């Protein structure tokens, strides 16, 4: 699928580490990039819109898309909740002469990085500590005790892969993390 000139950027992190905040910052600061909307089987949150935040699809439709090989990557990120990146979404952005910015889970990021090695910048956003990550997740007010523990266990597992990415940024200060990510992207894109 990738042509030699087709680049992409991936922001990945354990849940609650700040990847969405860093992604939003980059989209505001760098006009050459465009957000790649992921597909998911989870229900939309009250502030989320289909086609803008995610493509919300049924589990049956998601499985059909897997069979049709419509995804560049997909994962069951949490029990019964699938996420993936449509090949057509990347092509749509390249057709607009932009660079796709993917905000995806760690395993999906590794999978895409393997396919686009020379044309891909991967940035891993690391929380300052697991304790701080727990505090951030609790402050969202969206997690049950069970889901909080699931996310924390997954985060510890995901942290073990950070060395597989081009750049790791510790998000101790969101402003500093955003500036580091911006510098890395501008270097990658030769801006």
SVG drawing of the C-alpha trace seen along z (x, -y; Angstrom):
<svg xmlns="http://www.w3.org/2000/svg" viewBox="-24 -26 39 39">
<polyline fill="none" stroke="black" stroke-width="0.4" points="0.0,0.0 2.8,-2.5 4.5,-4.4 8.0,-5.6 6.8,-9.2 3.8,-8.4 4.8,-9.2 2.8,-8.9 3.1,-9.8 1.9,-7.7 1.3,-8.8 0.9,-6.0 0.7,-5.6 -1.0,-3.7 -4.5,-5.0 -4.3,-8.2 -0.7,-9.1 -1.7,-12.1 -1.6,-10.9 -4.9,-12.6 -3.7,-15.9 -0.4,-15.7 -2.2,-14.8 -4.6,-17.8 -1.7,-20.1 0.2,-18.8 -2.9,-19.2 -3.2,-22.8 0.5,-23.6 1.4,-21.7 -0.8,-22.2 0.9,-19.5 -0.7,-16.8 -4.2,-15.5 -6.0,-13.3 -6.6,-9.7 -10.0,-8.8 -9.9,-5.2 -12.8,-2.8 -14.1,-1.3 -16.9,1.0 -17.2,-0.8 -20.2,-3.2 -19.6,-6.9 -19.1,-9.1 -21.4,-12.1 -19.0,-14.5 -17.9,-12.2 -19.1,-12.4 -19.1,-9.7 -16.6,-10.3 -14.8,-13.1 -13.6,-11.4 -14.1,-7.7 -16.0,-5.7 -18.4,-3.9 -19.3,-0.5 -21.0,2.6 -18.9,5.6 -20.4,7.6 -19.4,4.8 -16.0,4.6 -15.4,8.3 -16.6,8.0 -14.1,5.2 -11.4,7.5 -12.4,10.3 -12.3,7.8 -8.8,6.7 -9.9,3.1 -7.7,2.4 -4.0,1.5 -4.1,2.6 -6.7,3.6 -6.8,4.9 -9.2,5.9 -7.8,3.3 -10.2,4.1 -12.4,7.1 -15.1,6.9 -13.9,3.4 -12.1,3.4 -10.2,0.5 -8.6,0.2 -7.3,-2.0 -8.9,-1.8 -6.5,-1.7 -9.0,-4.0 -8.6,-6.6 -4.8,-6.8 -5.4,-7.1 -8.0,-9.8 -5.4,-11.9 -2.6,-11.2 -5.0,-12.2 -5.4,-15.6 -1.6,-15.9 -1.3,-15.7 0.5,-13.4 -1.8,-11.1 -1.4,-11.4 -2.5,-8.2 -3.5,-8.2 -3.6,-4.4 -2.8,-1.7 0.7,-0.4 0.2,3.0 -1.4,1.3 1.4,-1.2 4.0,1.6 2.1,3.3 1.9,0.1 5.5,-0.8 6.7,2.6 4.8,1.9 6.0,-1.7 9.4,-1.5 11.3,-4.1 8.4,-6.4 7.0,-6.4 7.7,-8.4 6.5,-6.7 6.2,-8.7 5.5,-6.9 4.1,-9.1 5.1,-7.7 3.5,-8.7 5.9,-9.9 4.9,-6.9 2.2,-4.2 0.9,-6.0 0.5,-9.3 -1.2,-7.4 -3.7,-5.9 -4.3,-9.4 -5.0,-10.7 -7.4,-7.9 -9.3,-8.3 -9.6,-12.0 -11.5,-11.4 -14.3,-9.9 -15.1,-7.4 -13.5,-4.3 -15.0,-1.7 -12.5,0.0 -12.4,3.0 -11.8,1.0 -9.2,-1.1 -7.3,2.0 -7.6,3.4 -6.2,0.2 -3.3,0.1 -2.4,3.7 -2.4,3.0 -0.3,-0.1 2.4,1.8 2.5,4.3 2.5,1.5 5.4,-0.3 7.6,2.7 7.4,1.9 8.5,-1.7 12.0,-1.0 10.4,0.2 9.4,-3.4 11.5,-6.2 11.0,-8.6 9.8,-8.3 8.5,-11.4 7.8,-11.4 4.7,-13.4 5.5,-15.0 4.6,-18.4 2.0,-18.4 3.4,-21.7 7.0,-20.2 5.7,-16.9 3.8,-18.8 6.9,-20.9 9.1,-17.8 6.6,-16.0 6.3,-19.1 10.1,-19.3 10.3,-15.5 7.5,-15.8 9.1,-18.9 12.5,-17.2 10.8,-14.1 9.0,-16.2 12.0,-18.5 10.0,-21.6"/>
</svg>
